[in-house]
Amino acid sequence: MSAIGRTGETPRGSDSRRTAGDVARQLVADANSLDHAIYDAIVNTPTPTLDVAMGSISNAATYSRIWIATAGVLAAAGGNRGRRAAIRGLTAVGVTSIAANLVGKHLFYRSRPDRSVVVAGREARMPTSSSFPSGHAASAFAFATAVTTEFPWLSLPLYGLATVVGYSRIHVGVHYPSDVMGGGVLGSALGSALR
């Protein structure tokens, strides 16, 4: 017979009641397990051709070089709207970088992933800062969100590139998927606020 009797009551001596805190802790543990499983699947899958591209994109986004270059093209080729978009995009990157790297990473400290499980050949410098949130993803989504105010037709390429930048950080083994999602949400929110 099951732990619950025929009347639907829990037998004396067994306490199956779960508090809201218990449920919340279990949900966090489940999400963490899923996060690690996705990370492990990505970094353990050999993709030699993709490795080169992801490493290059990840490096290009370091210090926001890719966004500075994109802003330069917008300012040079886009007239007044291009200059406004470039200024707005770079302002969003600056504000978001401060929020992610100086505030978020100190409020939500998280150890970086274990790179010993990463497929050989995926070279990337392992930052010493907290893993959460991803500053690369935050800056990428902030720039895309801020710039598409002026140029909505750039939404697909800019958000697509932001997504690839975020994924590249998982691919090279320096972030968990939830770090990238957290950075993306933060960047999108601040990019929207600066519109």
NORTAHU-V839806 format. One record per residue. N is the residue number from 0. PSI is psi in radians with two decimals (* if undefined). Layout:
# NORTAHU-V839806
n=N psi=PSI
n=N psi=PSI
This chain:
# NORTAHU-V839806
n=0 psi=2.58
n=1 psi=3.00
n=2 psi=-0.33
n=3 psi=2.22
n=4 psi=-3.13
n=5 psi=-0.46
n=6 psi=-0.10
n=7 psi=0.01
n=8 psi=2.62
n=9 psi=2.28
n=10 psi=2.65
n=11 psi=2.55
n=12 psi=-0.25
n=13 psi=2.17
n=14 psi=1.73
n=15 psi=0.16
n=16 psi=2.34
n=17 psi=2.31
n=18 psi=2.93
n=19 psi=-0.61
n=20 psi=-0.68
n=21 psi=-0.78
n=22 psi=-0.76
n=23 psi=-0.77
n=24 psi=-0.67
n=25 psi=-0.68
n=26 psi=-0.72
n=27 psi=-0.75
n=28 psi=-0.73
n=29 psi=-0.77
n=30 psi=-0.68
n=31 psi=-0.72
n=32 psi=-0.76
n=33 psi=-0.74
n=34 psi=-0.83
n=35 psi=-0.65
n=36 psi=-0.73
n=37 psi=-0.77
n=38 psi=-0.87
n=39 psi=-0.72
n=40 psi=-0.71
n=41 psi=-0.86
n=42 psi=-0.24
n=43 psi=-0.04
n=44 psi=2.05
n=45 psi=2.14
n=46 psi=1.24
n=47 psi=-0.65
n=48 psi=-0.75
n=49 psi=-0.56
n=50 psi=-0.74
n=51 psi=-0.83
n=52 psi=-0.79
n=53 psi=-0.67
n=54 psi=-0.73
n=55 psi=-0.76
n=56 psi=-0.75
n=57 psi=-0.77
n=58 psi=-0.67
n=59 psi=-0.51
n=60 psi=-0.21
n=61 psi=2.38
n=62 psi=0.41
n=63 psi=0.45
n=64 psi=-0.71
n=65 psi=-0.58
n=66 psi=-0.58
n=67 psi=-0.76
n=68 psi=-0.74
n=69 psi=-0.72
n=70 psi=-0.67
n=71 psi=-0.73
n=72 psi=-0.76
n=73 psi=-0.78
n=74 psi=-0.67
n=75 psi=-0.62
n=76 psi=-0.20
n=77 psi=0.15
n=78 psi=-2.66
n=79 psi=-0.72
n=80 psi=-0.68
n=81 psi=-0.72
n=82 psi=-0.71
n=83 psi=-0.78
n=84 psi=-0.72
n=85 psi=-0.79
n=86 psi=-0.78
n=87 psi=-0.76
n=88 psi=-0.79
n=89 psi=-0.57
n=90 psi=-0.76
n=91 psi=-0.71
n=92 psi=-0.77
n=93 psi=-0.85
n=94 psi=-0.75
n=95 psi=-0.67
n=96 psi=-0.73
n=97 psi=-0.81
n=98 psi=-0.75
n=99 psi=-0.85
n=100 psi=-0.59
n=101 psi=-0.38
n=102 psi=-1.08
n=103 psi=-0.79
n=104 psi=-0.41
n=105 psi=-0.53
n=106 psi=-0.64
n=107 psi=1.15
n=108 psi=2.33
n=109 psi=2.35
n=110 psi=2.60
n=111 psi=2.76
n=112 psi=2.81
n=113 psi=1.95
n=114 psi=-0.10
n=115 psi=-0.31
n=116 psi=-0.06
n=117 psi=2.41
n=118 psi=2.41
n=119 psi=2.49
n=120 psi=-0.16
n=121 psi=1.43
n=122 psi=2.25
n=123 psi=2.51
n=124 psi=2.24
n=125 psi=2.00
n=126 psi=2.75
n=127 psi=-0.12
n=128 psi=3.03
n=129 psi=2.62
n=130 psi=-0.49
n=131 psi=2.30
n=132 psi=2.96
n=133 psi=2.05
n=134 psi=-0.60
n=135 psi=-0.83
n=136 psi=-0.70
n=137 psi=-0.84
n=138 psi=-0.70
n=139 psi=-0.83
n=140 psi=-0.53
n=141 psi=-0.80
n=142 psi=-0.85
n=143 psi=-0.77
n=144 psi=-0.75
n=145 psi=-0.73
n=146 psi=-0.63
n=147 psi=-0.08
n=148 psi=-0.78
n=149 psi=-0.60
n=150 psi=1.36
n=151 psi=-0.49
n=152 psi=-0.20
n=153 psi=0.05
n=154 psi=-0.88
n=155 psi=-0.88
n=156 psi=-0.68
n=157 psi=-0.76
n=158 psi=-0.57
n=159 psi=-0.80
n=160 psi=-0.69
n=161 psi=-0.71
n=162 psi=-0.73
n=163 psi=-0.70
n=164 psi=-0.82
n=165 psi=-0.82
n=166 psi=-0.66
n=167 psi=-0.55
n=168 psi=-0.53
n=169 psi=-0.77
n=170 psi=-0.71
n=171 psi=-0.04
n=172 psi=0.38
n=173 psi=-0.10
n=174 psi=2.63
n=175 psi=2.77
n=176 psi=-0.69
n=177 psi=-0.48
n=178 psi=-0.74
n=179 psi=-0.74
n=180 psi=-0.75
n=181 psi=-0.75
n=182 psi=-0.71
n=183 psi=-0.74
n=184 psi=-0.80
n=185 psi=-0.84
n=186 psi=-0.75
n=187 psi=-0.72
n=188 psi=-0.80
n=189 psi=-0.63
n=190 psi=-0.67
n=191 psi=-0.71
n=192 psi=-0.55
n=193 psi=-0.02
n=194 psi=*
